[in-house]
């Protein structure tokens, strides 16, 4: 697990809510505090779609893609006043997580990884990104955590998102 403090909020918010920087992620949860608190549960309600022919292709995921919900989050955040707080829990898409672990020759099977996650928190004055790795069962290996931490730093650097490691 790594904690990174964002050093340029305006730049980061543009990456998060406007550009496609976080498109490879699924939204587990969003909580946004403005005049009231909004909570978005990113779980897919498969029964909403009825039969399989009506389901979008990405219903194979447990959560909705960030790209589908970031506009809603943007609408809740934008305005004259900054939000009191927000929290987003994002998961790297499973096929991208598996490809990352395989590319890095991880000693853990990708099927044992439940999620490679990013927790993004804003407390009214600063934003932080915390990495997390969720497993289906207890594992002794810390290699997936280390791979994910390195990959996030490299990804943010490649996108020009400035941060300080805490």
C-alpha positions in Angstrom: 0.0 0.0 0.0 1.3 3.4 -1.0 -0.1 6.8 -0.1 0.4 9.7 -2.6 -0.6 13.3 -1.9 -1.7 15.2 -5.0 0.3 18.4 -5.4 -1.8 20.1 -8.2 -5.5 19.8 -7.5 -6.7 21.5 -10.6 -4.6 19.3 -12.9 -5.7 16.2 -11.0 -9.4 17.0 -11.1 -9.2 17.5 -14.8 -7.6 14.1 -15.2 -10.1 12.5 -12.8 -13.4 14.0 -14.1 -12.8 15.3 -17.6 -10.0 13.4 -19.4 -9.9 9.6 -20.1 -7.0 9.1 -17.6 -9.0 6.8 -15.3 -11.0 5.0 -18.0 -9.3 1.6 -17.3 -11.0 1.6 -13.9 -14.4 0.5 -12.5 -16.2 2.5 -9.8 -17.0 0.6 -6.7 -18.2 3.6 -4.7 -18.3 7.4 -4.8 -19.2 9.6 -1.9 -19.4 13.3 -2.6 -20.1 15.9 0.1 -21.5 19.2 -1.1 -24.8 20.9 0.0 -25.8 17.3 0.8 -23.9 14.0 0.7 -24.3 11.9 -2.5 -23.4 8.2 -2.5 -23.1 6.2 -5.7 -22.9 2.4 -5.4 -21.1 1.2 -8.5 -22.3 -2.4 -8.3 -24.1 -3.6 -11.4 -27.8 -4.4 -10.9 -27.9 -7.2 -13.4 -31.6 -7.8 -12.8 -32.2 -4.3 -14.2 -31.3 -5.5 -17.7 -33.5 -8.6 -17.7 -32.3 -11.1 -20.2 -28.7 -11.4 -21.4 -29.5 -9.9 -24.9 -30.3 -6.5 -23.3 -27.2 -6.4 -21.1 -24.3 -4.2 -22.2 -21.1 -6.1 -22.8 -19.5 -4.6 -19.7 -22.1 -6.1 -17.4 -19.6 -9.0 -17.1 -18.0 -6.7 -14.5 -19.1 -6.5 -10.9 -18.9 -2.7 -11.1 -19.8 0.0 -13.7 -16.9 1.6 -15.7 -15.6 4.9 -14.3 -16.1 6.5 -17.8 -19.9 6.0 -17.5 -20.2 7.6 -14.1 -17.5 10.3 -14.0 -19.8 12.8 -15.8 -22.4 12.4 -13.0 -19.7 12.9 -10.4 -18.4 15.9 -12.2 -21.9 17.4 -12.2 -22.2 16.9 -8.5 -18.8 18.5 -7.8 -18.7 21.4 -10.2 -19.9 24.8 -9.0 -18.8 28.0 -7.3 -17.9 26.2 -4.1 -15.5 23.3 -3.7 -16.9 20.1 -2.2 -16.5 19.5 1.5 -15.1 16.1 0.7 -15.2 13.2 -1.7 -14.1 9.6 -1.9 -13.8 7.4 -4.9 -12.9 3.7 -4.8 -11.8 2.5 -8.2 -10.7 -1.0 -9.3 -8.4 -1.6 -12.3 -10.4 -3.6 -14.9 -9.8 -7.3 -14.2 -8.3 -8.1 -17.6 -5.9 -5.2 -17.2 -5.0 -6.3 -13.7 -4.3 -9.8 -14.9 -2.2 -8.5 -17.8 -0.1 -6.3 -15.5 0.6 -9.2 -13.1 1.5 -11.6 -15.9 3.7 -8.9 -17.6 5.6 -8.5 -14.3 6.0 -12.3 -13.8 4.1 -12.1 -10.5 4.5 -15.2 -8.3 0.7 -15.1 -7.6 -1.9 -16.3 -10.1 -4.1 -13.4 -11.3 -7.2 -15.4 -10.4 -6.2 -15.1 -6.7 -6.4 -11.3 -6.9 -9.9 -9.8 -6.2 -8.9 -6.2 -7.1 -6.1 -3.8 -7.6 -7.7 -0.7 -6.2 -7.2 3.1 -5.9 -8.8 5.0 -3.0 -9.0 8.7 -3.9 -9.9 11.0 -1.0 -10.3 14.7 -0.8 -10.8 16.2 2.7 -11.6 19.8 1.8 -8.0 20.9 1.4 -5.9 18.1 -0.1 -6.4 14.9 -2.2 -4.7 11.6 -1.6 -4.5 8.4 -3.6 -3.9 5.2 -1.7 -3.2 1.9 -3.5 -4.7 -1.4 -2.2 -4.7 -5.0 -3.3 -7.6 -7.3 -2.4 -7.2 -11.1 -2.5 -9.8 -13.9 -2.6 -7.9 -15.6 0.2 -4.9 -15.0 2.5 -1.6 -14.9 0.7 1.9 -14.6 2.1 3.3 -13.0 -1.0 3.5 -9.2 -1.1 4.6 -9.1 -4.7 1.2 -8.1 -6.2 1.2 -5.1 -3.8 4.7 -4.1 -4.9 3.8 -4.5 -8.6 0.6 -2.4 -8.2 2.4 0.3 -6.2 5.1 0.7 -8.9 2.5 0.6 -11.7 0.4 3.4 -10.2 3.5 5.6 -9.7 4.6 4.9 -13.3 1.0 5.5 -14.6 0.6 8.8 -12.8 4.1 9.9 -13.9 3.3 9.0 -17.5 0.0 11.1 -17.3 1.9 14.1 -15.8 0.0 13.9 -12.5 2.1 15.5 -9.8 2.2 13.9 -6.3 4.4 13.5 -3.2 4.8 10.1 -1.6 3.9 10.0 2.0 
